[in-house]
Amino acid sequence: MGNPVPAYPAESMRLGEVGRIVARVLTREDGSVEKVVLQRSSGFTRLDEAAVDAVKAWRFEPEPCALWHALNRISLLSIGKQ
């Protein structure tokens, strides 16, 4: 749906921090994000926060059974060159 990628924090770039996170995303019936729960950290707070902030702005396709689908949305995000 053209969801934005996480911004790479300038300080993380300067320090060479890279990472991947896994997040569980709870969505509303209209496909907007209600809640993002970090399931696995990148190991860097700045990267985790940038990823969670990006996912909060995402939109998903509305689902007929929104709760079931929302609880099963898992997102893997990478920040920086891996």
C-alpha positions as CSV (number, residue, x, y, z in Angstrom):
1,M,0.0,0.0,0.0
2,G,3.0,2.3,-0.4
3,N,3.8,2.4,3.3
4,P,6.8,4.5,4.3
5,V,10.1,2.9,5.2
6,P,11.6,3.8,8.6
7,A,13.7,6.9,8.7
8,Y,17.4,6.1,9.3
9,P,18.3,8.3,12.4
10,A,21.3,10.5,11.6
11,E,23.1,9.5,14.9
12,S,22.6,5.8,14.1
13,M,24.0,6.4,10.6
14,R,27.0,8.2,12.0
15,L,27.6,5.4,14.5
16,G,27.1,2.7,11.9
17,E,24.1,1.1,13.7
18,V,22.0,-1.2,11.6
19,G,19.4,-3.7,12.6
20,R,16.1,-5.5,12.1
21,I,13.0,-5.5,14.2
22,V,10.0,-7.7,14.3
23,A,6.7,-6.0,15.3
24,R,3.2,-7.2,15.8
25,V,0.7,-4.7,14.4
26,L,-2.9,-4.4,15.6
27,T,-5.1,-2.7,13.0
28,R,-8.5,-1.1,13.1
29,E,-11.3,-2.2,10.8
30,D,-10.4,0.6,8.3
31,G,-6.8,-0.7,8.0
32,S,-5.2,2.0,10.1
33,V,-2.8,1.0,12.8
34,E,-4.1,0.9,16.4
35,K,-1.0,-0.5,18.2
36,V,2.5,-1.6,17.4
37,V,4.2,-4.1,19.7
38,L,7.9,-4.6,19.3
39,Q,8.5,-8.4,19.3
40,R,12.2,-8.4,18.6
41,S,14.5,-5.4,19.0
42,S,17.3,-4.4,16.7
43,G,19.5,-3.8,19.7
44,F,19.4,-0.1,19.2
45,T,16.7,2.1,20.8
46,R,16.9,4.7,18.1
47,L,16.4,2.2,15.3
48,D,13.5,0.5,17.3
49,E,11.8,3.8,17.8
50,A,12.2,4.8,14.1
51,A,10.7,1.5,13.0
52,V,7.8,1.7,15.3
53,D,7.1,5.3,14.3
54,A,7.1,4.3,10.6
55,V,4.7,1.4,11.2
56,K,2.3,3.6,13.2
57,A,1.8,5.6,9.9
58,W,1.1,2.5,7.8
59,R,-2.2,1.5,6.3
60,F,-3.4,-2.0,5.6
61,E,-6.1,-3.4,3.4
62,P,-9.3,-3.5,5.5
63,E,-10.3,-7.1,6.4
64,P,-13.8,-8.5,6.9
65,C,-12.7,-10.2,10.1
66,A,-10.4,-7.3,11.2
67,L,-9.5,-8.7,14.7
68,W,-8.3,-12.1,13.5
69,H,-6.2,-10.6,10.7
70,A,-4.9,-7.7,12.9
71,L,-3.5,-10.1,15.5
72,N,-1.7,-12.0,12.8
73,R,0.1,-9.1,11.1
74,I,3.8,-9.4,11.7
75,S,6.2,-6.9,10.1
76,L,10.0,-7.3,9.7
77,L,11.8,-4.0,9.1
78,S,15.5,-3.4,8.3
79,I,17.2,-0.1,8.9
80,G,20.6,0.7,7.5
81,K,22.7,-1.4,5.1
82,Q,22.6,-5.0,6.2
